[in-house]
Amino acid sequence: MIIKKRSYPFKVYSQDVDFQGKSTLMALGNMLLSTAGYNADDNGFGMKKMHEMNSAWVLTKLALEVEQFPQEYEEVHVETWVEEVERITTTRNFTIKDVHGNIIGNAGSHWVMIDMQTRRIKDLETLEGLRNYADNVASLIESPIKLTPIQGELIDTFKVKYNDIDINGHANSVRYIEWVTNCFSIDFYREKELKRFEINYISEALFGESLEIFQEEIAADDFRFEIRKNGKIACRARMVMRSR
Amino acid sequence: MIIKKRSYPFKVYSQDVDFQGKSTLMALGNMLLSTAGYNADDNGFGMKKMHEMNSAWVLTKLALEVEQFPQEYEEVHVETWVEEVERITTTRNFTIKDVHGNIIGNAGSHWVMIDMQTRRIKDLETLEGLRNYADNVASLIESPIKLTPIQGELIDTFKVKYNDIDINGHANSVRYIEWVTNCFSIDFYREKELKRFEINYISEALFGESLEIFQEEIAADDFRFEIRKNGKIACRARMVMRSR
């Protein structure tokens, strides 16, 4: 039987909350990615299948809007479904709910499948039956957009380290969220709260590579970021803030 | 009724495993700290009580030995109990088990309570009833030791950032585990696996502070670390490795 929408529970642990006791964006990103992993497994297109095919799912775009950041010890439920399956990209959406069923956040994401040897994108037609899970239901927020280049100011330079590298041999998608959200001070977060986050993953960052992060406020409270490596773009991101 | 030993379940998510698909030390550290938090709450001396008293639990020493690092999607159970309650320090032990009940790791930890205003250590006598939870059962491994100063070589310099700071306003204990384990390359981890880790937390690291990390191999496979800030010691750590 095809179950198109499923929900997965998560707990907010001490290390998931920031100095104000609210979940970090990184922690929410972890929940979304874990949910995607679990659901892909439940649908038969998860880790196990990917290992068999010597392939991996790679996140290319993510957009997330947060109404309310969960607090330490809160339980949240992340609902997910596949919106569509195109030739090389599949869209997966999410709704984050509190324990009472109230929506506290929404997200949309685009994924491609890569070959682990060549690191090239593969045709999703090779995943027979995947299309049956597409239910054509849009996310409750605007889809992830293609972020444009920025000039920006250099905020930080750092190397990709052991703890950044995941089982796919590149920096984990959530680490980029950490790097971007680390561009602001705790004083900034005392005044401002995230409304919308989006990220475009462009080229993978590998162990030992030096990364530079640039930031530009292109309009009031609309911050853009670029992570560059050797002149190439690793990712672009956006944080739209609101006053608390 | 006083229940002296309890067990808490955790799942190993994608972001908890390293490039070899095994749980990172950081992820195990998160499980231990979450377990301590949950159990303190269950005993009535957790976050809620600490907030009321304008106090916080602070980890001062941790020793952890790992037999087998759990893999992605594995479920582990962390059993914990309070060994003893002294005047300023309490000892909490842990056993990490796989889903079949096999022991895959053991840990011991020392905690103090601080006043959130003065950041000074408080007498544990002020926590009436805490002593009733002490069951005098030692951990299955050698207790955390006091680590001695090292000379060492400067490995890295970095600043304490937004995502490092927890609800107590200082760098989260698990971040130090990240910093220490980041001193090695993925090639190193291909050959060596952690056998015993220990850490002494000496002075708290605050937002924006610059930290330096020093490393010295004092005997074969016995690595010592020191994280320093402005000439002060923030922590000392030790990683004893074994060949895979």
Boltz contact constraints between the chains, C-beta under 6 A:
constraints:
  - contact:
      token1: [A, 13]
      token2: [B, 34]
      max_distance: 6.0
  - contact:
      token1: [A, 14]
      token2: [B, 37]
      max_distance: 6.0
  - contact:
      token1: [A, 15]
      token2: [B, 30]
      max_distance: 6.0
  - contact:
      token1: [A, 15]
      token2: [B, 172]
      max_distance: 6.0
  - contact:
      token1: [A, 15]
      token2: [B, 174]
      max_distance: 6.0
  - contact:
      token1: [A, 17]
      token2: [B, 167]
      max_distance: 6.0
  - contact:
      token1: [A, 19]
      token2: [B, 165]
      max_distance: 6.0
  - contact:
      token1: [A, 19]
      token2: [B, 169]
      max_distance: 6.0
  - contact:
      token1: [A, 21]
      token2: [B, 167]
      max_distance: 6.0
  - contact:
      token1: [A, 24]
      token2: [B, 163]
      max_distance: 6.0
  - contact:
      token1: [A, 26]
      token2: [B, 163]
      max_distance: 6.0
  - contact:
      token1: [A, 30]
      token2: [B, 15]
      max_distance: 6.0
  - contact:
      token1: [A, 34]
      token2: [B, 13]
      max_distance: 6.0
  - contact:
      token1: [A, 37]
      token2: [B, 14]
      max_distance: 6.0
  - contact:
      token1: [A, 161]
      token2: [B, 182]
      max_distance: 6.0
  - contact:
      token1: [A, 162]
      token2: [B, 182]
      max_distance: 6.0
  - contact:
      token1: [A, 162]
      token2: [B, 186]
      max_distance: 6.0
  - contact:
      token1: [A, 163]
      token2: [B, 24]
      max_distance: 6.0
  - contact:
      token1: [A, 163]
      token2: [B, 26]
      max_distance: 6.0
  - contact:
      token1: [A, 163]
      token2: [B, 178]
      max_distance: 6.0
  - contact:
      token1: [A, 163]
      token2: [B, 182]
      max_distance: 6.0
  - contact:
      token1: [A, 165]
      token2: [B, 19]
      max_distance: 6.0
  - contact:
      token1: [A, 167]
      token2: [B, 17]
      max_distance: 6.0
  - contact:
      token1: [A, 167]
      token2: [B, 21]
      max_distance: 6.0
  - contact:
      token1: [A, 169]
      token2: [B, 19]
      max_distance: 6.0
  - contact:
      token1: [A, 172]
      token2: [B, 15]
      max_distance: 6.0
  - contact:
      token1: [A, 174]
      token2: [B, 15]
      max_distance: 6.0
  - contact:
      token1: [A, 178]
      token2: [B, 163]
      max_distance: 6.0
  - contact:
      token1: [A, 182]
      token2: [B, 161]
      max_distance: 6.0
  - contact:
      token1: [A, 182]
      token2: [B, 162]
      max_distance: 6.0
  - contact:
      token1: [A, 182]
      token2: [B, 163]
      max_distance: 6.0
  - contact:
      token1: [A, 186]
      token2: [B, 162]
      max_distance: 6.0
  - contact:
      token1: [A, 186]
      token2: [B, 207]
      max_distance: 6.0
  - contact:
      token1: [A, 207]
      token2: [B, 186]
      max_distance: 6.0
